[in-house]
Structures are given as C-alpha cells and as structure tokens.
Amino acid sequence: MAPAPLSSSNASRKLALLAVISAIALAVGAVVAPERTWSNLLIVGFYLVTLGLGGALFMALAYISNASWNVGFRRIPEAMAVLLAPAGLGLLTVLAWRREHYGWHWHGEGDAGTFWFKELWATPSFWMLRAVVYVVVWVLFARAFVGLSRRQDKTGGVGLSIMSKRLAAIFLVVYAVTFSLASFDWLSLLEPMWFSTIWGVYHFAGMLQASLAVIIVLAIFLRNRGPLRGFFTDEHLHDLGKMLLGFSCFWMYIWFSQYMLIWYTNMPEETSYYITRTQGPWGPLMVVNLVLNWIAPFFILLPKPSKRSESVMMKVAWVVLVGRWVDLYLMVFPSTIGKTPVFGIWELAGVGLLIGAFGWLFFRSFAKAPQVPSGDPLLGESLHYHC
C-alpha cells in the first residue's frame, strides 16, 4: 500500500501568511510594548521547542520500549523533531534579548548570602551558555533519530532499529537532565527566590501532554487528507487517546503535589508564587488552567468510544493545546507583567505566530520525506495492530 501524496500547499501558504503577519505585529510590539511582546515570544519559543522536543521524546520512548504500534505514523513525531533547529534558534534569540532579566541582581535581591550558588547559576553569560548547549544537544539527537529513520527507508533491516534503540537510551538520560535544568533556567528564574523541586517533572508532563495532542490533531488531519489513510487506524487513535488521558492525570498529579506541599509548609519564598496566581484577577485563570488540562480531558476521554471518535479526539486535543498555552501564560505573565492579566493584540499575535510557524514548518518538513517509514521491519505489525 502506497501512501497518497500530501496536497497541503494551500494550507501551508495560509499558515506561512499567518506567521508573517503575526511576526510583523510583534515587531511593532517590540517597540510599542516591549515587555509584553517579549513575554509572548518567550511563551511561543518555549512552546515550539517543547513540541519539537516532545516529538523526539515520543520516538525515544517508542524505541526503548520496543513498540511497533506507532511506526505507521512515526513521520509525524519525526517532522516535529526537525522543528527543533529553527524553534531553538528563535528561542535563543528571545532569551538573548532579555538575558539580563534572569540575573540575580536584576530582581533587586542584593547580596545573595546563603544563595550564592543561585546567584552564580543566574549569571547572564553562564545562563546563556547553558541555553545554547541545551538546544544544540537536543538538535543533534533529533537529527540523529531522523537520520537513522531516513537511512532505513533506503536500506531496510533491523540494524538501524537497534542503533535507534541505543541512541534512545542515551537521549532519555541526557533529556532528563537538560530539560529539567532548562525549565528552571528559562521560566523558574523569572522569580529567582521561588523554589520547586518538581518543576522539571511538571514541565515534562505538560510537554508530553501537549505533544500527544499535536500528534492526534496532525494524524487525524493527515488521515483525512490522504497521506496516512490506511496507515493510521482507529486502533492507533485509541492508544493515543489512552496516553493523552493518562498524561492529563499525571499532569494533574504533579500540579497538585507541587501546590499541596507548598501550601502545607507555608514558606514565604515558596507561597509567593501561588499567592499571586490564586488570588485576585489571576485566580479564575488558574481554575481555567485546571479545567482545560485535566477536568475536561479526564471526563471526556474516560468512555472507550470517545477515544475512537475523530471529532471527540480532535476537540479534546485542541482543548489541551489551549490549556498548555494558559499554563505557560500563568508561569510567565505574573512574573513579567504584574498583578493584572492582559490579553490583546500582542497575545493574539503570539498565538498566531505559534500556530502559523509550527504548521508551516511541520508541513514543509513532512512533505520532504517519504510519508511512511517503509524500510522499518515493524511497519507491517503496526498496520495490523489491535489494542
């Protein structure tokens, strides 16, 4: 069975136009409202990088667990992983623009005292060097995964699958360390006196939850448009639905663990983060965050038929993706903008850039390669998979 060619040039042009218009608006915002523009670009950059990294993580977890069910639609996470290079470059540019904001003394903390290591860690030059290292390492791993898969299209055999499995084992260790540090560096250090020992795990949950939602949206779209028709089945959709339900619950578990422990110990340097976000005008947004990221997907995806319905899964996936944006908004804006939520043209432009840039880059990458990994010996098992 040969996949139908992808005919999405019209959609790609519209997405590219959306990205260009949004970028122009944000360029104006950089002069008119620089702090809000930078905050939106930080969300966009981090969101895009984590989606690309999520694609690489999805492949690594599949390889290390000897999974075969995902092979038929593996080109989706591969194309997501390819986005790491342009998305990472964009994020590094955004971080370099305001790198002094992350420095200890920028926040008026004065002498670090017993927090001397945190002051050293937040030194702008050292902080920026780490950011470059994180992105470069992730891009190299992503390219290695995709490169091995492309070689397998030409040569076939299990040897390259074994190499990918070994690479996945190394990547998972490197990812666990680097992504935890990056989430601290880029978001937690916006408030350097705040502490959380599970911040990295929390972002792992949110990243994989959003990445699964994107894979669901794209897989349904590509099946309806032709390229994955016959390769992506309701069995695959059902398993993705189970994973999305599971990681929504895991996200809520980590969110509650972090909140409950901080509330119980009642230490001022920890509670300050939640006091701002749960009281006053930010409080309703925190409730919306919980509804979008856990309550809605949990109750909607519990019945088995929901996980096998294209329309239901598409809607839930978009709810989760909006929830991920709200989650990041609650991390960034109270730290950079102040005590009152804002949503206007700059935020709309940020969302437009996020959707337009991701969609255009994804379809550009997806169309460049064979749309099914025909050289993988597990492809047949994937096509006849039953959960």
C-alpha positions as a Markdown table, in Angstrom:
| # | Residue | x | y | z |
|---|---|---|---|---|
| 1 | Met | 0.0 | 0.0 | 0.0 |
| 2 | Ala | 1.5 | 3.3 | -1.1 |
| 3 | Pro | 0.5 | 6.5 | 0.8 |
| 4 | Ala | -1.3 | 9.2 | -1.1 |
| 5 | Pro | 0.8 | 12.4 | -1.7 |
| 6 | Leu | 0.3 | 15.3 | 0.7 |
| 7 | Ser | -1.6 | 18.1 | -1.0 |
| 8 | Ser | -1.5 | 20.9 | 1.6 |
| 9 | Ser | 0.2 | 23.7 | -0.3 |
| 10 | Asn | -2.8 | 25.9 | 0.2 |
| 11 | Ala | -2.9 | 25.3 | 3.9 |
| 12 | Ser | 0.9 | 25.8 | 4.1 |
| 13 | Arg | 0.6 | 29.2 | 2.3 |
| 14 | Lys | -2.1 | 30.3 | 4.7 |
| 15 | Leu | -0.1 | 29.2 | 7.8 |
| 16 | Ala | 3.0 | 31.0 | 6.4 |
| 17 | Leu | 1.0 | 34.1 | 5.8 |
| 18 | Leu | -0.4 | 33.9 | 9.4 |
| 19 | Ala | 3.1 | 33.6 | 10.7 |
| 20 | Val | 4.4 | 36.5 | 8.7 |
| 21 | Ile | 1.5 | 38.8 | 9.7 |
| 22 | Ser | 1.9 | 37.8 | 13.4 |
| 23 | Ala | 5.7 | 38.4 | 13.2 |
| 24 | Ile | 5.2 | 41.9 | 11.8 |
| 25 | Ala | 2.7 | 42.7 | 14.5 |
| 26 | Leu | 5.1 | 41.5 | 17.2 |
| 27 | Ala | 7.9 | 43.5 | 15.6 |
| 28 | Val | 5.8 | 46.6 | 16.1 |
| 29 | Gly | 5.1 | 45.4 | 19.6 |
| 30 | Ala | 8.8 | 45.2 | 20.4 |
| 31 | Val | 8.8 | 49.0 | 20.1 |
| 32 | Val | 5.4 | 49.8 | 21.5 |
| 33 | Ala | 5.1 | 47.3 | 24.3 |
| 34 | Pro | 8.5 | 45.5 | 24.6 |
| 35 | Glu | 7.8 | 43.7 | 27.9 |
| 36 | Arg | 4.5 | 42.2 | 26.7 |
| 37 | Thr | 6.0 | 41.3 | 23.3 |
| 38 | Trp | 9.0 | 39.6 | 24.9 |
| 39 | Ser | 6.7 | 37.7 | 27.3 |
| 40 | Asn | 4.6 | 36.4 | 24.4 |
| 41 | Leu | 7.7 | 35.5 | 22.4 |
| 42 | Leu | 9.0 | 33.6 | 25.4 |
| 43 | Ile | 5.8 | 31.5 | 25.5 |
| 44 | Val | 5.9 | 31.0 | 21.7 |
| 45 | Gly | 9.5 | 30.0 | 21.7 |
| 46 | Phe | 9.3 | 27.6 | 24.7 |
| 47 | Tyr | 6.0 | 26.1 | 23.3 |
| 48 | Leu | 7.6 | 25.4 | 19.9 |
| 49 | Val | 10.8 | 24.0 | 21.4 |
| 50 | Thr | 8.9 | 21.7 | 23.7 |
| 51 | Leu | 6.7 | 20.4 | 20.8 |
| 52 | Gly | 9.9 | 19.6 | 18.8 |
| 53 | Leu | 11.5 | 18.0 | 21.8 |
| 54 | Gly | 8.3 | 16.2 | 22.5 |
| 55 | Gly | 8.5 | 14.6 | 19.1 |
| 56 | Ala | 12.0 | 13.3 | 19.8 |
| 57 | Leu | 10.9 | 12.1 | 23.2 |
| 58 | Phe | 7.9 | 10.2 | 21.7 |
| 59 | Met | 10.2 | 8.4 | 19.3 |
| 60 | Ala | 12.8 | 7.6 | 22.1 |
| 61 | Leu | 10.1 | 6.2 | 24.3 |
| 62 | Ala | 8.8 | 4.0 | 21.5 |
| 63 | Tyr | 12.3 | 2.7 | 20.6 |
| 64 | Ile | 13.3 | 2.0 | 24.1 |
| 65 | Ser | 10.0 | 0.1 | 24.8 |
| 66 | Asn | 10.2 | -2.0 | 21.6 |
| 67 | Ala | 6.9 | -0.5 | 20.5 |
| 68 | Ser | 5.7 | -1.2 | 17.0 |
| 69 | Trp | 2.2 | 0.3 | 17.0 |
| 70 | Asn | 3.5 | 3.8 | 16.3 |
| 71 | Val | 5.6 | 3.0 | 13.2 |
| 72 | Gly | 2.8 | 3.8 | 10.7 |
| 73 | Phe | 2.6 | 7.4 | 11.8 |
| 74 | Arg | 6.1 | 7.9 | 13.0 |
| 75 | Arg | 6.8 | 10.6 | 10.4 |
| 76 | Ile | 4.7 | 13.0 | 12.5 |
| 77 | Pro | 6.9 | 13.0 | 15.6 |
| 78 | Glu | 9.9 | 12.9 | 13.2 |
| 79 | Ala | 8.7 | 16.1 | 11.5 |
| 80 | Met | 8.1 | 17.7 | 14.9 |
| 81 | Ala | 11.6 | 16.9 | 15.9 |
| 82 | Val | 13.0 | 18.5 | 12.8 |
| 83 | Leu | 11.4 | 21.8 | 14.1 |
| 84 | Leu | 13.9 | 21.9 | 17.0 |
| 85 | Ala | 16.6 | 23.7 | 15.0 |
| 86 | Pro | 14.5 | 26.7 | 13.8 |
| 87 | Ala | 12.5 | 26.8 | 17.0 |
| 88 | Gly | 15.6 | 26.6 | 19.2 |
| 89 | Leu | 17.3 | 29.4 | 17.2 |
| 90 | Gly | 14.2 | 31.5 | 17.7 |
| 91 | Leu | 14.0 | 30.8 | 21.4 |
| 92 | Leu | 17.7 | 31.6 | 21.9 |
| 93 | Thr | 17.2 | 34.9 | 20.2 |
| 94 | Val | 14.3 | 35.7 | 22.5 |
| 95 | Leu | 16.3 | 34.7 | 25.6 |
| 96 | Ala | 19.4 | 36.8 | 24.5 |
| 97 | Trp | 17.1 | 39.8 | 24.1 |
| 98 | Arg | 16.3 | 39.9 | 27.8 |
| 99 | Arg | 19.1 | 37.7 | 29.3 |
| 100 | Glu | 19.8 | 40.3 | 32.0 |
| 101 | His | 16.3 | 39.8 | 33.3 |
| 102 | Tyr | 17.3 | 36.4 | 34.6 |
| 103 | Gly | 20.3 | 37.7 | 36.5 |
| 104 | Trp | 20.1 | 37.7 | 40.3 |
| 105 | His | 20.7 | 41.4 | 40.8 |
| 106 | Trp | 18.1 | 42.4 | 38.1 |
| 107 | His | 15.4 | 41.5 | 40.6 |
| 108 | Gly | 16.9 | 43.7 | 43.4 |
| 109 | Glu | 17.9 | 40.8 | 45.6 |
| 110 | Gly | 21.1 | 42.4 | 46.7 |
| 111 | Asp | 23.7 | 40.2 | 48.3 |
| 112 | Ala | 22.9 | 36.5 | 47.7 |
| 113 | Gly | 24.0 | 35.4 | 51.2 |
| 114 | Thr | 23.4 | 31.7 | 51.5 |
| 115 | Phe | 22.0 | 31.7 | 48.0 |
| 116 | Trp | 25.4 | 32.3 | 46.5 |
| 117 | Phe | 25.2 | 29.3 | 44.2 |
| 118 | Lys | 21.9 | 30.5 | 42.8 |
| 119 | Glu | 23.4 | 33.9 | 42.1 |
| 120 | Leu | 26.3 | 32.2 | 40.3 |
| 121 | Trp | 23.9 | 30.0 | 38.4 |
| 122 | Ala | 21.9 | 33.1 | 37.2 |
| 123 | Thr | 24.9 | 34.9 | 35.9 |
| 124 | Pro | 23.7 | 36.1 | 32.4 |
| 125 | Ser | 26.7 | 34.8 | 30.5 |
| 126 | Phe | 26.7 | 31.4 | 32.2 |
| 127 | Trp | 23.0 | 31.2 | 31.8 |
| 128 | Met | 23.1 | 32.0 | 28.1 |
| 129 | Leu | 25.9 | 29.5 | 27.5 |
| 130 | Arg | 23.8 | 26.7 | 29.1 |
| 131 | Ala | 20.8 | 27.7 | 26.9 |
| 132 | Val | 22.9 | 27.3 | 23.8 |
| 133 | Val | 24.3 | 23.9 | 25.0 |
| 134 | Tyr | 20.8 | 22.6 | 25.7 |
| 135 | Val | 19.4 | 23.5 | 22.3 |
| 136 | Val | 22.5 | 22.2 | 20.4 |
| 137 | Val | 22.4 | 18.9 | 22.2 |
| 138 | Trp | 18.7 | 18.4 | 21.5 |
| 139 | Val | 19.0 | 19.3 | 17.9 |
| 140 | Leu | 21.9 | 16.8 | 17.4 |
| 141 | Phe | 19.8 | 14.0 | 19.0 |
| 142 | Ala | 16.8 | 14.9 | 16.9 |
| 143 | Arg | 18.8 | 14.9 | 13.7 |
| 144 | Ala | 20.3 | 11.5 | 14.6 |
| 145 | Phe | 16.9 | 9.9 | 15.2 |
| 146 | Val | 15.5 | 11.3 | 11.9 |
| 147 | Gly | 18.7 | 10.5 | 10.0 |
| 148 | Leu | 18.7 | 6.8 | 11.1 |
| 149 | Ser | 15.0 | 6.5 | 10.1 |
| 150 | Arg | 15.7 | 8.0 | 6.7 |
| 151 | Arg | 18.6 | 5.6 | 6.1 |
| 152 | Gln | 16.3 | 2.7 | 7.0 |
| 153 | Asp | 14.0 | 3.8 | 4.2 |
| 154 | Lys | 16.7 | 3.0 | 1.8 |
| 155 | Thr | 18.5 | 0.0 | 3.3 |
| 156 | Gly | 15.8 | -1.7 | 5.5 |
| 157 | Gly | 16.8 | -4.3 | 8.1 |
| 158 | Val | 16.8 | -4.3 | 11.9 |
| 159 | Gly | 20.3 | -3.0 | 12.4 |
| 160 | Leu | 19.3 | 0.7 | 12.3 |
| 161 | Ser | 16.4 | 0.0 | 14.6 |
| 162 | Ile | 18.8 | -1.4 | 17.1 |
| 163 | Met | 21.0 | 1.7 | 16.7 |
| 164 | Ser | 18.0 | 3.9 | 17.3 |
| 165 | Lys | 17.1 | 2.0 | 20.4 |
| 166 | Arg | 20.6 | 2.5 | 21.8 |
| 167 | Leu | 20.5 | 6.2 | 20.9 |
| 168 | Ala | 17.1 | 6.5 | 22.6 |
| 169 | Ala | 18.6 | 5.1 | 25.9 |
| 170 | Ile | 21.3 | 7.8 | 25.8 |
| 171 | Phe | 18.9 | 10.5 | 24.8 |
| 172 | Leu | 16.5 | 9.8 | 27.7 |
| 173 | Val | 19.2 | 10.3 | 30.3 |
| 174 | Val | 20.5 | 13.4 | 28.6 |
| 175 | Tyr | 17.0 | 14.8 | 28.2 |
| 176 | Ala | 16.0 | 14.2 | 31.8 |
| 177 | Val | 18.9 | 16.3 | 33.0 |
| 178 | Thr | 19.0 | 19.1 | 30.3 |
| 179 | Phe | 15.3 | 19.7 | 30.1 |
| 180 | Ser | 14.9 | 19.9 | 33.9 |
| 181 | Leu | 17.6 | 22.5 | 34.0 |
| 182 | Ala | 16.3 | 24.3 | 31.0 |
| 183 | Ser | 12.8 | 24.6 | 32.5 |
| 184 | Phe | 14.4 | 26.1 | 35.7 |
| 185 | Asp | 16.6 | 28.4 | 33.7 |
| 186 | Trp | 14.0 | 29.8 | 31.3 |
| 187 | Leu | 10.9 | 30.0 | 33.5 |
| 188 | Ser | 11.6 | 29.5 | 37.2 |
| 189 | Leu | 14.4 | 32.0 | 37.2 |
| 190 | Leu | 11.9 | 34.7 | 36.3 |
| 191 | Glu | 11.3 | 34.7 | 40.0 |
| 192 | Pro | 14.7 | 33.7 | 41.4 |
| 193 | Met | 13.7 | 33.4 | 45.1 |
| 194 | Trp | 11.0 | 30.9 | 44.3 |
| 195 | Phe | 11.7 | 27.1 | 44.8 |
| 196 | Ser | 10.2 | 23.9 | 43.5 |
| 197 | Thr | 11.9 | 20.5 | 43.5 |
| 198 | Ile | 9.5 | 19.0 | 40.9 |
| 199 | Trp | 9.4 | 21.9 | 38.4 |
| 200 | Gly | 11.2 | 19.8 | 35.8 |
| 201 | Val | 8.8 | 16.9 | 36.2 |
| 202 | Tyr | 5.9 | 19.2 | 35.9 |
| 203 | His | 7.1 | 20.5 | 32.6 |
| 204 | Phe | 7.8 | 17.0 | 31.4 |
| 205 | Ala | 4.2 | 16.2 | 32.0 |
| 206 | Gly | 2.9 | 19.3 | 30.2 |
| 207 | Met | 5.3 | 18.9 | 27.3 |
| 208 | Leu | 4.3 | 15.3 | 26.6 |
| 209 | Gln | 0.6 | 16.1 | 27.1 |
| 210 | Ala | 0.8 | 18.9 | 24.5 |
| 211 | Ser | 2.9 | 16.8 | 22.1 |
| 212 | Leu | 0.4 | 13.9 | 22.2 |
| 213 | Ala | -2.4 | 16.4 | 21.5 |
| 214 | Val | -0.4 | 17.7 | 18.5 |
| 215 | Ile | 0.2 | 14.2 | 17.2 |
| 216 | Ile | -3.5 | 13.5 | 17.4 |
| 217 | Val | -4.5 | 16.6 | 15.6 |
| 218 | Leu | -2.0 | 16.0 | 12.8 |
| 219 | Ala | -2.6 | 12.3 | 12.5 |
| 220 | Ile | -6.4 | 12.9 | 12.0 |
| 221 | Phe | -5.8 | 15.7 | 9.5 |
| 222 | Leu | -3.3 | 13.6 | 7.5 |
| 223 | Arg | -5.5 | 10.5 | 7.5 |
| 224 | Asn | -8.4 | 12.6 | 6.1 |
| 225 | Arg | -6.2 | 14.3 | 3.6 |
| 226 | Gly | -4.7 | 11.0 | 2.3 |
| 227 | Pro | -1.1 | 10.5 | 3.3 |
| 228 | Leu | -1.9 | 8.4 | 6.4 |
| 229 | Arg | -5.1 | 6.8 | 5.2 |
| 230 | Gly | -4.7 | 3.1 | 5.8 |
| 231 | Phe | -1.6 | 3.6 | 8.0 |
| 232 | Phe | -3.2 | 5.5 | 10.9 |
| 233 | Thr | -6.2 | 3.5 | 12.2 |
| 234 | Asp | -8.8 | 3.8 | 15.0 |
| 235 | Glu | -6.6 | 1.4 | 17.0 |
| 236 | His | -3.8 | 4.0 | 16.9 |
| 237 | Leu | -6.2 | 6.8 | 17.7 |
| 238 | His | -7.5 | 4.8 | 20.7 |
| 239 | Asp | -4.0 | 4.2 | 22.1 |
| 240 | Leu | -3.1 | 7.9 | 21.6 |
| 241 | Gly | -6.3 | 8.8 | 23.5 |
| 242 | Lys | -5.3 | 6.5 | 26.4 |
| 243 | Met | -1.9 | 8.1 | 26.5 |
| 244 | Leu | -3.4 | 11.6 | 26.5 |
| 245 | Leu | -5.9 | 10.7 | 29.3 |
| 246 | Gly | -3.0 | 9.2 | 31.3 |
| 247 | Phe | -0.7 | 12.1 | 30.9 |
| 248 | Ser | -3.5 | 14.6 | 31.7 |
| 249 | Cys | -4.0 | 12.7 | 35.0 |
| 250 | Phe | -0.2 | 12.7 | 35.5 |
| 251 | Trp | -0.1 | 16.5 | 34.9 |
| 252 | Met | -2.8 | 17.0 | 37.5 |
| 253 | Tyr | -1.0 | 14.7 | 40.0 |
| 254 | Ile | 2.2 | 16.7 | 39.7 |
| 255 | Trp | 0.4 | 20.0 | 39.8 |
| 256 | Phe | -1.4 | 19.0 | 43.0 |
| 257 | Ser | 1.8 | 17.6 | 44.5 |
| 258 | Gln | 3.6 | 20.9 | 44.0 |
| 259 | Tyr | 0.7 | 23.0 | 45.2 |
| 260 | Met | -0.2 | 20.9 | 48.2 |
| 261 | Leu | 3.4 | 20.7 | 49.5 |
| 262 | Ile | 3.9 | 24.5 | 49.1 |
| 263 | Trp | 0.5 | 25.2 | 50.8 |
| 264 | Tyr | 1.2 | 22.9 | 53.7 |
| 265 | Thr | 4.7 | 24.1 | 54.5 |
| 266 | Asn | 3.7 | 27.7 | 54.1 |
| 267 | Met | 7.2 | 29.1 | 53.5 |
| 268 | Pro | 7.1 | 32.7 | 52.2 |
| 269 | Glu | 9.7 | 32.1 | 49.5 |
| 270 | Glu | 7.5 | 29.3 | 48.1 |
| 271 | Thr | 4.0 | 30.5 | 48.7 |
| 272 | Ser | 4.6 | 33.9 | 47.0 |
| 273 | Tyr | 4.3 | 32.1 | 43.6 |
| 274 | Tyr | 0.8 | 30.8 | 44.3 |
| 275 | Ile | -0.5 | 33.8 | 46.2 |
| 276 | Thr | -0.1 | 35.9 | 43.1 |
| 277 | Arg | -1.7 | 33.2 | 40.8 |
| 278 | Thr | -4.6 | 32.1 | 43.0 |
| 279 | Gln | -5.8 | 35.4 | 44.4 |
| 280 | Gly | -7.3 | 38.4 | 42.7 |
| 281 | Pro | -7.7 | 38.5 | 39.0 |
| 282 | Trp | -5.3 | 35.6 | 38.3 |
| 283 | Gly | -7.4 | 33.2 | 40.3 |
| 284 | Pro | -10.1 | 32.4 | 37.6 |
| 285 | Leu | -7.3 | 31.7 | 35.1 |
| 286 | Met | -5.9 | 29.1 | 37.5 |
| 287 | Val | -9.3 | 27.4 | 37.5 |
| 288 | Val | -9.4 | 27.6 | 33.7 |
| 289 | Asn | -6.0 | 26.0 | 33.6 |
| 290 | Leu | -7.2 | 23.0 | 35.7 |
| 291 | Val | -10.3 | 22.6 | 33.6 |
| 292 | Leu | -8.5 | 22.6 | 30.3 |
| 293 | Asn | -5.6 | 20.4 | 31.2 |
| 294 | Trp | -7.3 | 17.8 | 33.4 |
| 295 | Ile | -11.0 | 18.1 | 34.1 |
| 296 | Ala | -12.2 | 18.3 | 30.5 |
| 297 | Pro | -9.9 | 15.6 | 29.0 |
| 298 | Phe | -10.4 | 13.3 | 32.0 |
| 299 | Phe | -14.2 | 13.1 | 31.9 |
| 300 | Ile | -14.5 | 13.3 | 28.1 |
| 301 | Leu | -11.9 | 10.6 | 27.4 |
| 302 | Leu | -13.0 | 8.1 | 30.1 |
| 303 | Pro | -15.5 | 6.3 | 27.8 |
| 304 | Lys | -13.9 | 4.0 | 25.2 |
| 305 | Pro | -16.0 | 5.3 | 22.3 |
| 306 | Ser | -14.6 | 8.8 | 22.9 |
| 307 | Lys | -11.1 | 7.7 | 22.3 |
| 308 | Arg | -12.1 | 6.1 | 18.9 |
| 309 | Ser | -14.0 | 9.2 | 17.7 |
| 310 | Glu | -12.2 | 11.6 | 15.4 |
| 311 | Ser | -14.4 | 14.5 | 16.2 |
| 312 | Val | -14.2 | 14.0 | 20.0 |
| 313 | Met | -10.4 | 13.4 | 20.0 |
| 314 | Met | -9.8 | 16.4 | 17.8 |
| 315 | Lys | -11.8 | 18.7 | 20.1 |
| 316 | Val | -10.1 | 17.3 | 23.3 |
| 317 | Ala | -6.7 | 17.7 | 21.7 |
| 318 | Trp | -7.3 | 21.4 | 20.9 |
| 319 | Val | -8.6 | 21.9 | 24.4 |
| 320 | Val | -5.3 | 20.5 | 25.8 |
| 321 | Leu | -3.3 | 22.7 | 23.5 |
| 322 | Val | -5.1 | 25.8 | 24.6 |
| 323 | Gly | -4.6 | 24.6 | 28.2 |
| 324 | Arg | -0.9 | 24.3 | 27.6 |
| 325 | Trp | -0.8 | 28.0 | 26.4 |
| 326 | Val | -2.8 | 29.1 | 29.5 |
| 327 | Asp | -0.4 | 27.1 | 31.7 |
| 328 | Leu | 2.7 | 28.9 | 30.2 |
| 329 | Tyr | 0.9 | 32.2 | 30.4 |
| 330 | Leu | 0.4 | 31.7 | 34.1 |
| 331 | Met | 4.1 | 31.0 | 34.5 |
| 332 | Val | 5.3 | 34.0 | 32.6 |
| 333 | Phe | 3.0 | 36.9 | 32.7 |
| 334 | Pro | 2.5 | 37.3 | 36.5 |
| 335 | Ser | 6.3 | 37.5 | 36.7 |
| 336 | Thr | 6.9 | 39.9 | 33.9 |
| 337 | Ile | 3.7 | 42.0 | 33.5 |
| 338 | Gly | 2.3 | 42.3 | 37.0 |
| 339 | Lys | -0.8 | 41.6 | 39.0 |
| 340 | Thr | -3.4 | 42.0 | 36.3 |
| 341 | Pro | -3.9 | 39.6 | 33.4 |
| 342 | Val | -3.8 | 41.2 | 29.9 |
| 343 | Phe | -4.9 | 39.8 | 26.6 |
| 344 | Gly | -4.9 | 41.9 | 23.4 |
| 345 | Ile | -3.3 | 42.3 | 20.1 |
| 346 | Trp | 0.2 | 41.2 | 21.2 |
| 347 | Glu | -1.2 | 38.0 | 22.7 |
| 348 | Leu | -3.2 | 37.3 | 19.6 |
| 349 | Ala | -0.2 | 37.9 | 17.5 |
| 350 | Gly | 1.8 | 35.5 | 19.7 |
| 351 | Val | -0.8 | 32.7 | 19.3 |
| 352 | Gly | -0.9 | 33.4 | 15.5 |
| 353 | Leu | 2.9 | 33.1 | 15.3 |
| 354 | Leu | 2.8 | 29.9 | 17.3 |
| 355 | Ile | 0.2 | 28.2 | 15.1 |
| 356 | Gly | 1.4 | 29.7 | 11.8 |
| 357 | Ala | 5.1 | 28.9 | 12.4 |
| 358 | Phe | 4.5 | 25.4 | 13.7 |
| 359 | Gly | 2.1 | 24.5 | 10.9 |
| 360 | Trp | 4.2 | 25.8 | 8.1 |
| 361 | Leu | 7.5 | 24.3 | 9.4 |
| 362 | Phe | 5.8 | 20.9 | 10.1 |
| 363 | Phe | 4.2 | 20.5 | 6.6 |
| 364 | Arg | 7.4 | 21.7 | 5.0 |
| 365 | Ser | 9.4 | 19.0 | 6.9 |
| 366 | Phe | 6.7 | 16.3 | 6.5 |
| 367 | Ala | 6.5 | 16.7 | 2.7 |
| 368 | Lys | 10.3 | 16.4 | 2.2 |
| 369 | Ala | 10.5 | 12.7 | 3.3 |
| 370 | Pro | 8.6 | 9.5 | 2.4 |
| 371 | Gln | 5.4 | 9.9 | 4.4 |
| 372 | Val | 5.6 | 6.3 | 5.8 |
| 373 | Pro | 8.8 | 4.6 | 7.1 |
| 374 | Ser | 8.6 | 1.8 | 4.6 |
| 375 | Gly | 12.0 | 0.4 | 5.5 |
| 376 | Asp | 11.1 | -0.4 | 9.1 |
| 377 | Pro | 10.6 | -4.1 | 9.6 |
| 378 | Leu | 7.9 | -3.4 | 12.1 |
| 379 | Leu | 5.6 | -1.4 | 9.7 |
| 380 | Gly | 3.5 | -4.5 | 8.9 |
| 381 | Glu | 2.9 | -5.1 | 12.6 |
| 382 | Ser | 1.9 | -1.5 | 13.0 |
| 383 | Leu | -0.6 | -1.7 | 10.2 |
| 384 | His | -2.3 | -4.8 | 11.7 |
| 385 | Tyr | -2.1 | -3.6 | 15.2 |
| 386 | His | -5.1 | -4.2 | 17.6 |
| 387 | Cys | -5.2 | -2.7 | 21.1 |
